[in-house]
Amino acid sequence: MNNQQTNTNYPALYTLIVVFFFWGFIAAGNSVFIPFCKNYFHLDQFQSQLIDFAFYSAYYIGALLLFIFGTLSGKDLVGKWGYKRSIVYGLLFSALGAAAMIVAVEVNVYTGMLIGLFIVALGFSLQQTAANPFAVLLGDPKTGASRVNLGGGVNSFGTTIGPLIVGFALFGTFETISDAEIANLPLNKVVYLYIGVGLLFILAAGLFHFSKKVPAGFNLEQMEPANKARTTLIIMTILLLCAFIPVFTSYKSETAIHIQHLKEQAALDQNESLLNQIKELTHSLEIKRMMWLLGALAVIVFGLLFSYNSAKKNPEGWGAMKYPQLVLGMLALFIYVGIEVAIGSNLGELLTLDEFGNLQSSQITPYVSMYWGGMMIGRWAGAITAFNLTKSKKQLLTIIVPIVAFSIIIGVNSLAGFDMSVLYYFIICVALQIAAFFLSKEKPVRTLIIFGTFGLLAMIVGLMTSGTVAIYSFLAGGLACSIMWGSIFSLSIVGLGKFTEQGSAFLVMMILGGGIIPPIQGKLSDIIGIHNSYIVPAVGFVYIIVFAILVRKFLSKQGIAIDEIEAEGAH
C-alpha cells in the first residue's frame, strides 16, 4: 500500500463517510419498503422478504466475483485498481442501480425494483471491500481504527433516519395511512427519492475522481492462492441457485394457479369444503417452499462445515479457510447478519397483529427507526474504546453516549411528527445494554457471549409475551446485535497472518445471511404465524454464543491469548 500520510486527509474522509451513510440509509430503509411492497403489490410475507434477498445476496455475489477474478489473475482486483478508483466504480454502479429502480417504479414492476436494489447493493459490495482499508490509508495508520469507527457511527446514523425518509417517500406523509389505501398511492415520491440518491452517488464519485488530494491507494501484493476454497464457493453458489429457483417458480406452478382459481370460486361461493381444500393445498405448498429454503440454508452450513473438515485434514489449497476460527466465523457472521436483518424486516408484519397494536404500515416507522437506532446506540458506545482515553472517562462515556444516542432517535422521530411516548421506557433496555458493556470489559469473546445471551433472552421474552413487553424485547435485538460485527470479525481473522486480507473478503461474502435468513423467517411466518417465527433469531443467537466459546478454544491451541485483545465495537 502506498501514499500513506501522517496528516488526516479530511476532505477525502468526509466524502468517504457519506459512502458509509449510504449503506445504512438504504439497508434500514428496506425495513419500511418491505411492508409497503407487501400491501402495494399484494404479496405474501416471503415474497416481500425478497427485497432483503436481492439486496444482501448482491454483497455475496460481488465479493465472490472479486475473489474469483483475483485468484485467477494472482492480484487482488481492488488493490490493483486502487481503493480510490474502486470506490468510484462502486458508486457509479450503485447510481446505475438507482436508475434501474426509477425505471421499475415508473413501469410499476416489483421484479424490476428487486433488480434495481440488487445493482445498488452490488456497487455497495465493491465500495465496502475498499472503504475500510481506504479509511486507514487517509491518515496515520495508528489512528485508522478511529476513522473506521467514525464511519461505522455515521453508517448507524443512516440506519436511524433511513426509515423516516424512505417512509415519507413511500407514504408521502407522516400521517397514518391504512394498508388498504397503500395500493392506490402514487409512487412518484419514490422516483424523487432515487433520483436524489442516484445524483448523490454520482456527486460522491465525482468528488473522489477529481480530488487530487485523495490518494490512489494501490495494493499490488500477490494474492494468496486458494483453489479448493474457490471451487467450494462456486459449487455452493450453484446449489443455492438450485434451491431458490423452485421457490420462485412455485408461484406460477399448477398448484399455485389451482389455488388461485379456488380462491376466486370461494369469493363467489363461501363453501366450507372449498375453503378447507384451499387451506390444505396452500399449507402443502408452503411446506414445500419452506423445505427448499431450508435447503439453501443447509448449503451454507454444510458447505462451510465441509470446508472446515477438509482443510483440517489437508490445509493445502484452502487459503484462509484452513483456519477453523475463520470458517466458523464465516458461519457466525452469516447468521448474525441474517438475524439482524430478519428481526427488523419482519417487525412491520408483527406490529399489524391485534396484540401488538394493530398498526398500519405507515405507523411502523418509529419502531423500525428505534430498532436500527439500537445498532447506532451500541456502535457509538463501542467506538469509545478506539480512542486513547483514561479508564474513568471511558466508563463515563459508556453511560452518557448511549443515552445521548437514544435521545437523538427519540428527537428525530418526534420532529417528524411521531408520538414516541410508547418508546420512552425503552431506555430500560438501553440501561441493560450499558450494563452488558461494563460486564464485557472490552474482551471480544466475553463481549460476544454476553451480548449473544442478551439477544437470546430478549427473543425468548418476546416469544413468551405480547404487547409492549414483547415489542421492547424484539427491539432489544438491535442493541444485542450492535457490537457483533466487530467482535465476530476480529475473532475470525486473528492469527491469519498473510491470509488476513483474503479472510476478510470471505467474511464480507457472508453478508449473504441477510438475503437468506429473513426470507426463511418470512416463509415460516406464513406457516406458523409472524410472532412464533421469531424462534429463528433465537436459534441464531445460540450459535453465536457457541461460536464465541469454540473460537477461544481454537485460538488457545494456536497459542493466541484472545482475552488480551480488546474488542472493536463498530465497523
N, C-alpha and C positions, 0 to 999 in steps of 0.2 A: 504494500500500500504506500502511495507516495503523497507528496504535497501536504503532509501533516503540519499543523501550525499550532503555536502556543496560544495565541490570542484567539478567542472565540469569534467565528465569522457570524455575527448576529443577523445580518440581512438574509444569509442563506438558512440560518437556523430558524428564523421566524417563518420563512417560506415553507421549510420542511415541516414545521409544526402544523401548518394548515393541512398538510397531507395526512398527518395523524388524526386531525379533526374529522376529515372526510370519512375515514374508516369507521369511526364511532358513530358519526351522524347517520350514515346510510344504514349501517348494521342495526342500530337500535330503532331507526325509523321503520324497519321491516316489521317490527312487532305491532305497529299500528296498521301497516299496509296489509298484513295477513287477514285480520278480521274484516277490514274494509272489502278486500277482494272476495272473501268468502260470501259476503252478502251481495256485493255488486254483481258477481258472476255466478251466484248460486252454486257454490262449491261445497263439498264436504270438508271435514277438518283436515284430512290428509292432503287433499288437493290444494288447500290454502297453504299448507306447510311446504309445498313445492317451491315457494319463494325462498325459504331457507335452503332447500336442496340446491336450487340454481345458484344462489349466492355463495354458499360455502364450498360446494363441490368445485367451483372455479378456482379457489385457493389451491386445492389439491392438484387439479389438472395443470395449473400454471407452474407450481413448484415442481411437479413431476416432469414436465416438459423441459424445464430449465436443467434439472438433474440429468435427464437422458442425453440432451444435447451436449451438456458439459462433459459427461463421461465419454461420449463418443469423440469429442474434439480434444479431450485432455485438459481443457481450460474451463474454469467457471465463467459462464457467459456474462453474468452480472459484473464480475470483476474485469472481464475482458472489455466490455462496453464502457465500464466506469460507472460508479454509483450515480453520478450526475446524469449521464445520458440514460441510464436505466430508469431513473425516476421520471425523466421527461417522457420516455416511451410509455411507461406505465400510466402517466397522467393523460396522455393523448389517447391511449387505448380506452381508458375509463370515459373520456369525452365521447368516444365513438359509441360506447355503451349507453351513455345518456341520450345521444341522438337516436339510437335504436329504441329506447324507452319512449321517446317523444312520438316516433312513428307508430309504435304499438298502441299508445294511448289514443292517438288520432284515429286509428282504424278499429279501436276497441277490441283488441285481441289479447287474451290473458297469456297465451303461449308466447306471444311477442314480447310481453313485459318480462317474462321469465328469461328469455334470451337476452334482453337488454340488461337485466340485473347480472346475468352470468358474465357478460362482456365487461361491465363495470368492475365486478369483483376480480376478473382475470387481470385487469390493469392493477387492481389493489395488490394482487399476489406479487407482481413484479415490483411494485413500489415497496411492499413490506420486506421483500428479500433484500432490497438495497438500503432502506431507510435507517435501520438500526445501526449498521456499521458506518453509514454516512454521517449520522449524528455524532458518533465518536470522532470521526475524521475532522469535524468542523471546529475543533479546538484542542486543548490539551487532553491527551488520552486519559490522564489521571482523573479528569472531571467528566469523562464521557458518560458514565452512569447517570450523572445528574441531568445531562441533556436528554438521554433516553427516557428517564423518569419524567422529565418535563413533558416530553412528547406523549407519554402514557397518560399523564394527568389531563392534557388537552384532549386526548382521544376520549377519555371518560367524560369530559365536559360535553363533547359532541354526542355521546350516548344519552346524556341527560336532556339536552334541548332538541335532539333529533326527533323524538316522538311528538314534541309540541309543534314543531314547524311542519313535519310531514302530516300530522293530524289536521292542522289548519289547511294545508294544501289539498288534502283529500276531502274534508268536510266543508271547507270554505268559511268556517266559523268555529268559535269555541262554544257555541250554544249546542244544546242536546238535539241530536237528530236520530229519529227512530231507525232501526235496522231496515224496516220496510221501505223507508224513504231513500235509503242509500242507492238502490238500484236505479233511481231516477236522477241521481246527481250528475251534473256535468263534470267532466274530468279536465276542464281547461286549466284549472289551477295546478294540476299535476304536471301539465305541459310547461307552465311557467316555472315550476319548481325545478324541473330537469333542464330547462333552458338555462336557468341561473346556475345550477350545479355544473352543467357542461361548460359554460363560459368560465367558471372558476377553475375547472380543471385545465382549460386552455391557458388561462391567465397565469396559473401557477407554473405550467410547463414553460411558458414564455419567460417568466422571471428566472427560472433555473437556467434555461438555454442561453439567454443573452447576458446573464450576470457574469462579468469577468472575475468577480470575487469568489465565485463558487468553484472549488477545485474539482478536477475530473474524477479523482478517486479510483484510480486503476488498481487492480489486484491481479497480477499476472502469475501467481504461484501455480504450480502444476496441480491439477485436481487428482485426488486420490482415487484409484480405480475401485469399483465395487460392482463387478459384473453380475454376481449372484443376487445382490440386492436389487439391481436394476431389473433383472429378469423376473424376480419375485413380485416387484411392484407392478410391472406391466401385466403379469398374469392376474394379480389381484384386481387391477383396473378392468380387465376384460370380464372377469367373473362378476364384478359389481354391476357392469352394464347388463349382463345376462340376468341378474337378479332384479334389476329395476325395470327392464323392458316389459316383462309380463304384468307388472303392477300398472304401468302406464297404459298398456294396450287393453287391460281388463275393463277399462271404462267404455270400450267400444266392442266388447265381446258379445256373443249371442246371449249369454246370461244377463248381462247388464241391459241390453236392449229389451229382452223379455221382461225384466223387472220394470223398466220404464213404461212398457205397454200395459202391464198390470196396474201400475200406479195411475195411469190415465183412465183405465177402466174403473178403478176403485173410486176415482173422483166423481164418476157418474153413478156408481152403484156401491154403496158402503156395505158390501157383503163381508161378514166376519171371516168366512172361509178364504175369501180372496185376500183379505188383509193378513191373515196368518201365513198364506202362501208367500206373499211379498216379504214378510218378516223372515221366514225361513230361508228363502233364496238370498236375500240381502245379507243375512248373517253368514251363510255359507260362503258367499263371495268375499265378504270382509275377512273371514278367516284365511282364505287362500291368499289374499293380498298381504295379510299380516305375515304369513309364512314366508313369502318372497322377501319381504322387508327384513325379517329376522335372518334370512339367508344372506342378505347384504351385510348385516352386522357380523354374521359368522365369518364372512370372507375376511374382514378386517381382523377380527380376534384371532382366528386360526391361522391366518396368513402371517401375522406378527409372531405368534407362538411357534409356528413352523420355522420362521427365520431365527428365532431365539435358540431353538433346539439344534438346528442345523449348524449355526455359527459356533455353538458351544462344542460340537464335535470336530468341526474343521473351519476355523475362522478365515481362511484364505478366500478372497473374493467377495467377502461380505462388507468390507469397508467399515464404516462407523457402526453398522448393525451387528458387529461381532461383540459389542459391549452390551451386557444384559441391562444396565441402567438405562441405555438409550432405547432399546426395543420396548421394554416395559414402560418407559416414559412416553414413547410414542402412543401406546395404548391409553396411558393416563391422560395425555393431552387430548387425544381423540374424544375420550369420554368427558373430560372437563369442558371442552368447547361445546360438545353436544348437549350436556345438561344445562350449561349456562344459557344457551340459546333456547332450548326446549322450554325451560321454566318461563322465560319471558314471552316466547312466541305463542304458547298455549294459554297465557294468562287472560287474554281478551275473551276467549271462549268460556273460561272458568267463571268470569265475572258476569256472564249472562244468566247463570243459574239463579233461581229464586233465593237460595240460601247464601248466595254470595253477592246479593244486592240487585240482581235482575237489571244490570246496566246495559245500555245501548253501546254499540261500538264507538260512538262519538264521545262516550263518557269515560273510556278506559285510559285515556292519555295520561292523566296524572299518576295512575298506578304503574303504568309501563315506565314513565319517567322516573318514578321512585325506585323501581326495580333496577334499571340501568344506572340510576344515580347511586345506588348502593355499591356498584362497581367503582364509581368515582370516589365515594367515601373511603373505601378500603385502599384504593391505589394512591390516593393523596396521603393517607396515613402511612402506607408502606413506603412511599417515596422519601419519608423523613430520614430513613436510615442511610440514604445515599449522600447526605450532607454531613460535613465534619462539625458536629455539634456535641456539646457536653451531654453527659448522661441525663442530667436533670432537665435540660432543655428538650431533649428528645422525648422524655416522659411527659413533659407538659404539653408539647405539641401533639403527642399521640392522643391526648384528651381533647385539645382545642380544635385541631384540624378536622376530625370527623364531625364535630358539632357545627363548625362553620360550613362544611360541605353540605350537611343536612339542611342547614338554614338556607343555603343557596337554592337547593332543589325546591324547598317549600316556597321560597320567594319568587323564583322564576315562574312556577306554576300559578301562584297567586296573582302575579302581574298579568298572566294570560287569562285570568278570569275564572279559574277553577277554585272550588271550595275545597281547601286542603285540610280542614279541621278533622276529617276522618283519619288522616295520616299523622296527626301531631304526635300521637303516642307511639309511633314507630321509633321514636327516639330511644325507647326502651331496648329495642333490638340493636340499635347503634351502640348503646352502652354495653351490651353483651359482646359486641364486636371489639370494642375498646379493651374490655377485659381479656378477650382472646389474644389481642396483640401483646398485652403485658405477660400473659402466660407463655406465649410462643418464644419470647426472648430472642427474636431475630435469628432463629435457627431454622433452616428450611424443612428438615424432617419434622421437627416438633411443630412448626407452623402448619404444615400440610395435615398432620394428624389432628391438631386442634380445630382447624377451620373445616376439615372434612367431617369431623364429628359434629361441629356446629351445624353444617349443612344437612347432615343425615338426621339429626334431632329435629331440625326445622321442618324437614319434609314429613317426618313421622307425625309431628304435632299437627301439621297441615292436613294430613290424610285422616287423622282421627277426629278432627274438629271441623267446624264450618264458620261462616261469618267472618267477623273482623279478626279473630284469633288465627284462623286458617289463612286469611289473606296476608296478615303480617308475617306468618311463618313462611309462606311461599316467597314473599318479597325478601325475606331474610336470606333466601338462597343467593341473591345478588351480593349481599355482604359476605357470605361464605366463599363465593367464587372469586371475589375481587382480587385476592392475592395469589391465586393458584397458578396463573400463567407463569409468573416469575419463579415461584418455588419449584414447579414441575420442570420448567426449562433448565434451571440451574442444576437441579439434581440429575437431570438426564444427560447433560454434557460434561459434567465433572469427570476428569480423568481421561477424556478422549484424545488429548494431545493434538497431533496433526489432523485428526479426523473431526475436530470440533466444528469447523465450518460446514462440513458435509452432514454432520449430525444435526446441526441447526436447520439445514434445508429439509431433512427428513421430518423434523418436528413441525415445521411450517405446513408440510403436507397434511398433517393430522388435524388441521383446522377443518378437514373434511367431516369431522364429527358433527359440526353444526349443520351439515347437509343431510345426514343420515338419521341421527337420533331424534330430532324434532319430528320428522315425518313418521317415525315409528311410534312416538308418543301420540301423534295426531291420529294415526290409524287405530291404535289401542283405545283411544278415547271414543272412536266410532263404535267400538265393540263393548267396552265396559263403562264408558262414561268419562268425561273430562276430569272429574275430581279424582277418581280412582287411578287415572292414568299417570298421576304424579308419583306412582311407585317407580317409574322409570328413573327420574333423577335420584331417588332414594338409593336405588341399587348402584347407580353411578358413583355416588359419594362413598359407598362401601369399598369399591375398587380403589378409589383414590387413597383411602386410608391404608388399604392393604399394600398399595404401591409404595407409600411412604415407609412402611415397616420393612418391606423387602429390599428397597434400594439402600437402606442403611446397612443391611447385611452384605449386599453385593459390594458396596464401596469399601466396607471394612476389610473384606477379603483382598481387595486391591491395594490395601494399605492407606486408604484415604479416610482421615478423621473428619467426616462430614459435619459433625456437630460444631466444629471450629470455624465453619464457613458461614458467614452471615447471609440471611435470606434477602433476595431482592423483592421489592413489593410491587413493582409495576413493569409494564413493557411498552 
